[in-house]
Amino acid sequence: MSQTAERILTFILTPDGLEPTPYQVSSLPEAVPHEPQGVYTVARTFHGHCALLFDAHLDRLEESARLTGIPLVLDRAWLRAGLRELLARAGYPDTKFRITIPHDAPDHLYLALEPYHPVPESIQQQGARVITVPMVRENPVAKTTEWMTTRRPAYERLPADAYEGILVNEDGWLLEGFSCNFYGVLDGVLRTAGDGVLAGITRKAVLGIAPEYVPVERHALHQRDVPRLSEAFLTSSGRGVVPITVIDGQPVADGSVGALAAAIRARYEEWAEANMEPI
């Protein structure tokens, strides 16, 4: 059996050490129904044992816990040591992992690790097709496990050729993806929602990089703007920068990957290489 078909590592980091979870699964999504209610973060490794903005992930985890009433006192050195041990056990070239803080037992952290698979090169070269989904995140500033459960039916209903769903509110504003941030270029300005979305970790980096190339406004785009977009892309910690070339069947500009998305992706990858650090 290949490594990707095997059970992934799922452990609970307790004050007494690492304990196997009472369930066995083969992917991070498959683990979702088994994990307790709480808050979480997802990240990936680079070169096997490094991560990007890992402390920012932990900052957001602590803030999500505060916003949802979880009395979390996070020992970061303890968490890092447990995660390093599991990374060594997994032995993947690179890893995608989730850290979940249970609401009822915040000193028992659920750690799930699976092999990291990069965005297919065909998507990076041809761009992603996305569709809009009439749905909003109830508490967008907190990354809760409830959102993983809520979005799952809508995600599973996506057409086979849709790479991601972009959430749109009742007024027609494009907010964010199921698990990513969304951006579009309108009239020479890069726009992305400022309110009503999760503050993505990769978004933080991209919003620092993008002004080197284009003016940036933290203001959501509207569905009616889609035919006028010259470029679009999405970002997430696991995927980096991914160009979007079709939205709801409507090509973005001429339907090819734009120069700005390609430049920001290349610049982000350089930045990531320079800023990653050991877990």
N, C-alpha and C positions, 0 to 999 in steps of 0.2 A: 504494500500500500504506500502511495506517495505521501510526502510530508504534508501537502496541502489537504489531503483527504483524511489524515489522522485527526484524532482528538487534539484540540488546542489546549494550551495550559490555562487552567482556571483555578486560582488559589485565593484564599482569604488570608490577608496579612493581619494577624492578631497580636496582642501584646506578648504572647508566648511564642510567636514565630509564624511561619507559613504553614497553612493547613489546606489540603485539597478541598475543593468545593464538593458538595454532595451530588452534583450533577456533572455530566460529561457532554460536551458539545464539540462541533467541528468548525465553528466560526463565531465571530463577535456578535453578529445579528442573532444567531441561534441561542446565544447566552442571555439575551435581553429578558425573555419571560421568566428566567430563573433568578435574576438578580433582584435584590430588595429595592424598594422605593428609596430614592435619595437624589443625590447629584453626582455628576460624572464629568470626566474629560477624556478626550481621545487624542492620541499623538502617535508619532512614528519615530523610528530610530534612523540614523544615518551612520553608515560605516559600522553597523552592528551594535554600537554602545553609546552613540551620541544622540542628543536631541536638540531641538531648536526652541528657544524661549521656554524652556521647561518650567522655570520659576513663574513665568507669566501664566502658564497652565495652572500651576498650583495657586497662584493669586486668585485666578478666576474661580477655581474650585472652592477656595475659602469664602469668596464673596457670594457664590451661589449658595453655599451652606448657610451663611449669615442671613441671606434674603429669604430662605425657606425655613428658618428656625432650627437648623441643626447645630447643636453645641459642639462644633468641631474644634479640636486643638490638634493641629497637624504637625507631627514631628517629621520634618522634611528629610532629615538624615536617615531616619528609620525607614521611611517610604522608599527613598532612593536605594538603600541597601537591599530591601526586599525585591525591588524591581530589577536591580542588577543581578541578583541571584537567579531570578526567573529568566531573564534574558540569556544568561549563561546556560541554564538548563535547556531552553528552547533551541538554541544553536542556529536560529534562522539568520540568513545573511543580513536581513533587516526585518524589523518587526513593527506591526501596528498594534497598539495596546490601549486598553480602556481601564481607567481607575474609577471605581464607584464607591461613594461614601454613603452607607445606609443611614436613613433617617433615625432609626431606632437603635443603632449600634455604631456610632461614628468612629469607634476605635477598632472596628473590624472592616478593613478595606478589601474590596473585591477587585482582584487584578486578573484581567483576561488578555491573552497575547495570541496573535495569529501571524503567519508570514505576511510581510508587506508586499503588495503587488502594485507597481506603479501604474499610472494612467496609461492605457494603451496608446502606442505611438500613432495609431490611426486617428484617435481622437485629437491628439495634440496637433497633428498635421492638417486634418480636415475640419476640426472643430466639433463641438458637441451640439446635439439637438436637445432642446429642453421644452417643456410645456409649463404653462402657468396652472396653478392649483388654487382654488378658492379656499384658503385656509390660513390661519394665523397662529403663531406660538402664543399661548396664554400668558406666559411670564417670560418674555424674551431676554431679559437681562440675567436670568438664572438658567443654568444648563441642568435640567432635571431629567431623571429617568422616565418620568411620566410622559415627557415629550417623545422619547423613543417609542413608547407604546402607542401614543396617540397617532403619530405620523405613519406607523407601519402599514395599516390597511391602505392608505392613500399611496404610499410608496409602491406597494405590491400591485396596485392597479395601473401604474404607469405603463404606457405602451412599450412594446419590446424595443423600439428604436429611440426611446427617450432616455437620455443619460441622467437627467435630474428634473425634479419639479421645483418651480419657483413660486413661492407663496405670494398670493395677491389678496389684499383685503377687500372689504365690501365696497370701498370707494375706488378700487381699480389700481391702487399703488402696489408696485412690485417691491417686495420686502427682502426676502432671503430665500435660499434653497432649503430643502429638508435638512441638509447637514453642511451648508456652505454659505458664503456671502456672495451677493450678486452685484455686478457693476455694468454700466453701459456708458458709451460715449455719445453725447447729444450736443450738437452745435459746438463741437470742439472742447467740451468739458466732460471730464470723467465724473459720473454720478453714482452714488451708492447710498442706500438708506442710512440716515443718521440715527433715527429713533425707531423703536419697535422691532429691533433685530438683536441677535446675539453679537457681542463684540468679539468676533473671531480673532484668534491669535495670528493667523497668517494675514488677515485683514490689517492688523496693526502694522505688520511689516510692509505690506503693499502700500498702505496709505502714507508711509514714510518714503517709499521709493517713487511712487507715481508722479509727484510734483516735479521730478527731474524731467518729465516728458510732457505733462499736460496739466492744465488747471484742474483742481479737484473740488467737488462740492458734496457735502454729506446731506444729500436730499434725494429721496426716492424718485425713481422714474415711474411714469404711469403707463398703463397698457396702451394708451393711444400714442405713446412716444415710440413704440417698438418699430413701426415702419420707417422712422426717421433716424434710428440709431446707425452710427457708422461702425461701431464695434461693440462687443459685449464679452464678458468672461466671468468666471466664478473662481473663488478661492476657498481652500480648506487646509487644515493641518496635514491631512493625509494625502492630498492631491496637489498642493501648491497652486499654481495658476493654470486654469484650463480655459481655452478660448471657446466661445459660444458662437455658432454660425447660423442657427435656426431657432426661432422662438415661436411656438404654436404654429409650425408650418411656414412661418414667414421668414425668408432669408434675412439675415442681418447684413445690410448693405448688399454687396454682390455675392454673399454666401460663402466667402472664403475667410480664412484666418487673417485678421488685420495686423498691420505692422506694429501698432501700439501694444496689443496683447502679447505678441511675440517678443517685443522688446522688454516689457515688464516681466514676462516669464523668465527670460534669460537673465535679467538683472536680479530678480528674486533668487534664482538658483545660485548666482554668484554670491549674493548676500548670505544665503543659507550656508553655503560652504564656509564662508568666513566667520559666521557667528554661531555655528553649532558647538556644543560642548558636551563633555562626558556626563552621563547620568550619574 
